[in-house]
Every structure is written in structure tokens, then in C-alpha cells.
């Protein structure tokens, strides 16, 4: 997970950076947990050979059990006056539009390059190369809702 390397370098005062991922449905969690139990019990040696078939099955089933997904970011820390602060930013997707969320940054950067905007060259994280507004504009037309708490 690149965020675990990129964010501490960009924000050196950050004490903890974590990443979590999961399924939109309880069924997905149940299936993975069940197979993990079979491996732990020694009834199945490895799930590696089942990864491709399970991925195909999940693509058929997931739209039936949930059309929701999203990106969820929580920041916790100290404010400028020493007070404890917590900010949560969520981008909620419906109609199975969640998988398109990661494309926003690429769309913005490709558009900037096509428009002749001078950009740094070479492989690097895109932090600092686009704004949240540009990112959300690139995803316009998708069934997304921004929630800030």
C-alpha cells in the first residue's frame, strides 16, 4: 500500500498512518473468513489456486448484494492550539461506481498533460499535483456523494 510510505514522508509529524480495506457486503467477509478457517484447519493447503475463479464469481455476485462502495479517510491529531482534532472525509459511491474512484487522479493528470501544463517527469506519487476540487470534477457524472464530518 503506497500510502503507508508516501504519507509519512509528506507529513513527517504524522505518528501513525494506517490503511484498511473491505467488502461492501457481509457475504464477501463471510466467504473469505470461511475459506481462511478451512486453511487454518488444514482442510485446504492454500487459496492461491482458487483466487482467479473466486474473483470471477465475486464479479457476478457483488452487484447483486451491494451497489455501494467508497473511499473513507480519517485524520486525527492536534490542532494549532493544542486541541485534539478529528476530521473524516468520505466519498460514497452507489450504482457500482466505487471502482471508478481511483481513476480520478489519473484523469486530472492526463488532462493537464494534454492541455500542456508543465508537470514533473518520472515516476512519483501524485501528491501535490492536483487539488481535491480537480479530482472531484474529474469524477463528475458518477453517483458519488462527498461527506465531511
ChimeraX attribute file (.defattr): number of C-alpha atoms within 10 A of each C-alpha:
attribute: neighborCount
match mode: 1-to-1
recipient: residues
	/A:1	8
	/A:2	8
	/A:3	12
	/A:4	12
	/A:5	10
	/A:6	15
	/A:7	16
	/A:8	14
	/A:9	11
	/A:10	11
	/A:11	9
	/A:12	8
	/A:13	9
	/A:14	13
	/A:15	9
	/A:16	11
	/A:17	13
	/A:18	10
	/A:19	10
	/A:20	7
	/A:21	7
	/A:22	9
	/A:23	14
	/A:24	17
	/A:25	16
	/A:26	11
	/A:27	14
	/A:28	16
	/A:29	12
	/A:30	12
	/A:31	12
	/A:32	14
	/A:33	12
	/A:34	12
	/A:35	15
	/A:36	15
	/A:37	13
	/A:38	15
	/A:39	14
	/A:40	12
	/A:41	10
	/A:42	10
	/A:43	10
	/A:44	12
	/A:45	11
	/A:46	14
	/A:47	14
	/A:48	7
	/A:49	9
	/A:50	9
	/A:51	10
	/A:52	11
	/A:53	9
	/A:54	14
	/A:55	11
	/A:56	10
	/A:57	10
	/A:58	13
	/A:59	10
	/A:60	11
	/A:61	13
	/A:62	17
	/A:63	14
	/A:64	10
	/A:65	13
	/A:66	16
	/A:67	15
	/A:68	20
	/A:69	21
	/A:70	20
	/A:71	15
	/A:72	15
	/A:73	13
	/A:74	13
	/A:75	12
	/A:76	13
	/A:77	15
	/A:78	10
	/A:79	10
	/A:80	8
	/A:81	6
	/A:82	8
	/A:83	9
	/A:84	10
	/A:85	11
	/A:86	12
	/A:87	11
	/A:88	12
	/A:89	14
	/A:90	16
	/A:91	17
	/A:92	18
	/A:93	21
	/A:94	15
	/A:95	13
	/A:96	16
	/A:97	17
	/A:98	20
	/A:99	12
	/A:100	12
	/A:101	20
	/A:102	13
	/A:103	12
	/A:104	17
	/A:105	21
	/A:106	14
	/A:107	15
	/A:108	20
	/A:109	19
	/A:110	12
	/A:111	13
	/A:112	15
	/A:113	11
	/A:114	9
	/A:115	9
	/A:116	9
	/A:117	11
	/A:118	8
	/A:119	10
	/A:120	9
	/A:121	6
	/A:122	6
	/A:123	6
	/A:124	8
	/A:125	11
	/A:126	12
	/A:127	11
	/A:128	7
	/A:129	12
	/A:130	14
	/A:131	12
	/A:132	10
	/A:133	8
	/A:134	15
	/A:135	19
	/A:136	19
	/A:137	13
	/A:138	19
	/A:139	19
	/A:140	11
	/A:141	8
	/A:142	16
	/A:143	14
	/A:144	21
	/A:145	12
	/A:146	13
	/A:147	11
	/A:148	10
	/A:149	8
